[in-house]
């Protein structure tokens, strides 16, 4: 049965549907040897050979097992499938027997912390979709001590140097020394290098940035460079965040023990 190319590419675990659309527009997808760069194009994986960057994806569509990993990304790795400059990739940290996985969203090259990887394109599309607004929590170390008025500007939403306005964020002041301050920042949107640019807009530089939570998902025991499989409960919590929150808030029934 014919399917849209971006859906097939996502189902093969090559990329999210959004990234798949970019691959198509860039002319990096072929069907039966011919470049297809129209987003509405379809193909039947049972009868058509579909290739991305010259690689046949049809066998990947027959793989039923979906893999979901949580990686503690170290500083100095690129959240991408490839890099023309030869920089280290987050996919280099994934054990080779797990096959080809792609990162869910991005963490900047110099940003550390939690990153999801999967071969499930629909899962990636859900997590990265702006309409789902899955919160992401970061620990931020900045140079200097921002005033409370400056931090309040960030809470309300600050205009960045490029003219765009960042959405309102949640910020909690954690600790500080004579020269530095630490904050916990919760984002509900994800512009490129948003936190660094936000603090730049109020006149403070970010010295260290680490993502510590994705929705309900966190793991303080996962060391930099290490990854692990998500549990079924964790996957459900990401796919259905509202129901998971309701379940977490639901009071537990206490057992009554009668004395005899």
C-alpha positions in Angstrom: 0.0 0.0 0.0 1.5 3.4 -1.0 2.5 5.7 1.9 3.9 9.2 2.0 7.7 9.1 1.8 8.2 11.0 5.1 6.1 8.5 6.9 8.1 5.6 5.5 11.4 7.2 6.4 10.1 7.8 9.9 8.8 4.3 10.2 12.3 3.0 9.2 13.8 4.9 12.1 16.0 7.1 9.8 14.6 10.4 11.1 11.5 12.1 12.4 8.8 13.1 9.9 9.9 16.7 10.1 13.5 15.8 9.4 12.4 13.4 6.7 10.7 16.2 4.9 14.0 18.1 4.9 15.8 15.1 3.4 13.2 14.9 0.7 13.4 18.6 -0.2 17.2 18.3 -0.3 17.0 15.6 -3.0 18.4 12.9 -0.7 15.6 10.4 -1.3 15.1 8.2 -4.3 12.3 5.9 -5.4 13.4 3.2 -7.9 16.6 5.1 -8.6 14.9 8.5 -9.3 15.2 11.5 -7.0 11.9 12.5 -5.4 11.8 16.0 -3.8 8.0 16.5 -3.5 6.6 16.2 0.0 3.3 14.7 -1.3 5.1 11.8 -3.1 4.2 8.3 -2.1 5.8 4.8 -2.5 4.9 1.2 -1.8 7.6 -0.5 0.2 6.4 -3.9 -1.1 7.2 -3.0 -4.7 9.3 0.2 -4.7 13.0 0.6 -3.7 13.2 3.6 -1.4 16.7 4.9 -0.6 17.8 7.7 1.7 21.3 9.0 1.1 21.8 5.9 -1.2 20.8 3.4 1.5 17.9 1.1 0.9 15.4 1.5 3.8 12.9 -1.3 2.8 14.6 -3.9 5.1 14.3 -1.5 8.0 10.6 -1.3 7.5 10.3 -5.0 8.2 12.0 -4.6 11.6 9.2 -4.7 14.2 11.2 -4.0 17.4 11.2 -0.4 18.5 14.1 0.8 20.7 13.9 3.7 23.1 17.1 4.9 24.8 18.0 7.5 27.4 21.5 8.9 27.0 23.5 11.2 29.3 25.1 13.3 26.6 28.6 14.6 27.4 29.8 18.0 26.3 31.5 17.9 22.9 29.1 15.6 21.0 26.8 16.6 18.2 23.1 15.6 18.3 23.0 14.5 14.7 23.3 11.5 12.4 26.3 12.8 10.5 28.7 15.8 10.4 30.8 17.0 7.4 33.4 18.3 9.9 33.9 14.9 11.5 32.9 15.9 15.0 31.9 13.2 17.5 28.2 12.2 17.3 25.8 11.1 20.0 25.1 8.0 17.9 28.8 7.0 18.4 27.9 6.4 22.1 25.1 3.8 21.2 26.2 0.1 21.3 26.4 -1.0 17.6 24.1 -4.2 18.2 21.2 -1.8 18.7 21.3 -0.7 15.1 20.7 2.7 13.7 19.0 5.1 16.1 18.4 8.9 15.8 18.3 11.6 18.4 14.9 12.9 19.5 15.4 16.6 19.3 18.7 18.2 20.0 21.2 19.3 22.6 23.8 21.8 21.6 27.4 20.6 21.1 28.5 22.2 24.4 25.4 21.2 26.4 25.3 18.1 28.6 22.5 16.0 29.9 19.5 13.8 29.0 18.8 13.0 25.4 16.4 10.4 23.9 17.4 8.2 20.9 15.1 5.8 19.1 14.2 4.2 15.8 10.6 5.1 16.1 9.9 8.1 13.9 6.3 8.5 15.1 7.5 8.7 18.7 10.1 11.3 17.7 7.4 13.3 15.9 5.2 13.3 19.0 7.9 14.3 21.5 9.3 17.1 19.3 5.9 18.5 18.3 5.3 22.0 19.6 1.6 21.3 20.3 2.5 18.7 22.9 4.7 21.1 24.9 6.6 18.4 26.9 8.6 20.4 29.5 12.4 20.1 29.6 14.3 21.1 32.7 17.9 22.4 32.7 20.5 23.2 35.3 22.2 26.5 34.3 25.4 28.1 35.6 25.9 31.7 34.7 28.8 34.1 35.1 27.8 36.9 37.5 24.8 37.3 39.7 21.6 38.3 37.8 19.3 40.6 39.7 15.8 39.4 40.5 14.4 42.0 38.0 16.5 40.5 35.2 15.3 37.0 36.1 11.7 38.2 36.1 12.2 39.4 32.5 13.1 35.9 31.6 10.0 34.5 33.4 7.8 36.9 31.4 9.5 36.2 28.1 12.4 38.3 26.8 13.2 39.6 23.4 16.4 38.0 22.0 19.1 39.8 20.1 17.9 38.5 16.8 14.5 40.2 17.4 12.5 37.0 18.2 10.7 36.9 21.5 11.3 33.8 23.7 8.3 32.4 25.5 7.9 32.7 29.2 9.8 30.2 31.2 9.9 28.9 34.8 13.1 29.8 36.6 14.2 28.9 40.2 17.4 30.3 41.7 19.4 27.4 43.2 22.6 28.8 44.7 25.3 31.3 44.1 28.9 32.3 45.0 30.5 35.7 44.9 31.0 35.3 41.1 28.5 32.8 39.7 24.9 31.7 40.1 23.0 28.5 39.4 19.4 28.3 38.2 16.8 25.6 37.3 15.1 26.5 34.0 12.0 24.8 32.6 11.4 25.3 28.9 8.1 24.5 27.0 9.5 25.4 23.6 12.9 24.7 22.1 14.6 27.4 19.9 18.2 26.9 18.9 20.5 27.6 21.9 17.5 29.3 23.6 18.7 29.3 27.2 22.2 30.7 26.2 20.5 33.4 24.1 18.0 34.3 26.9 20.7 34.9 29.4 22.8 36.8 26.8 19.7 39.1 26.3 19.9 40.2 30.0 23.6 40.5 29.9 24.9 37.3 31.5 26.9 34.4 29.9 26.0 30.7 30.4 29.1 28.8 31.7 27.5 25.4 32.0 24.2 23.9 30.8 22.8 20.5 31.5 19.4 19.0 30.8 18.2 17.1 33.8 14.6 16.2 33.0 12.4 15.5 29.9 8.8 15.5 30.9 8.5 13.0 33.8 11.8 11.4 32.9 15.0 11.9 34.9 18.0 9.7 36.0 20.6 11.2 38.3 22.5 7.8 38.3 23.2 7.7 34.6 26.8 8.8 34.0 28.0 11.0 31.1 28.4 8.8 28.0 26.1 6.1 29.4 22.7 5.1 28.0 19.9 2.7 29.0 16.6 1.4 27.7 13.5 3.2 28.8 11.0 1.2 30.8 7.4 0.6 29.5 6.2 2.9 32.2 8.6 5.7 31.1 7.6 5.4 27.5 3.9 5.6 28.5 4.7 8.7 30.7 6.2 10.5 27.6 3.4 9.4 25.3 0.6 10.3 27.7 2.1 12.9 30.0 -1.3 14.3 31.3 -2.7 10.9 32.3 0.6 10.1 34.0 0.5 13.3 36.0 -3.1 12.6 37.1 -2.0 9.1 38.2 0.9 10.5 40.2 -1.3 13.0 41.9 -4.0 10.5 42.8 -3.9 9.7 46.5 -3.0 6.2 47.4 -5.4 4.2 49.5 -4.1 3.3 52.9 -4.6 -0.2 54.2 -6.3 -0.3 57.6 -4.9 -2.8 60.0 -7.2 -3.8 62.8 -5.8 -4.9 66.1 -6.9 -8.2 67.4 
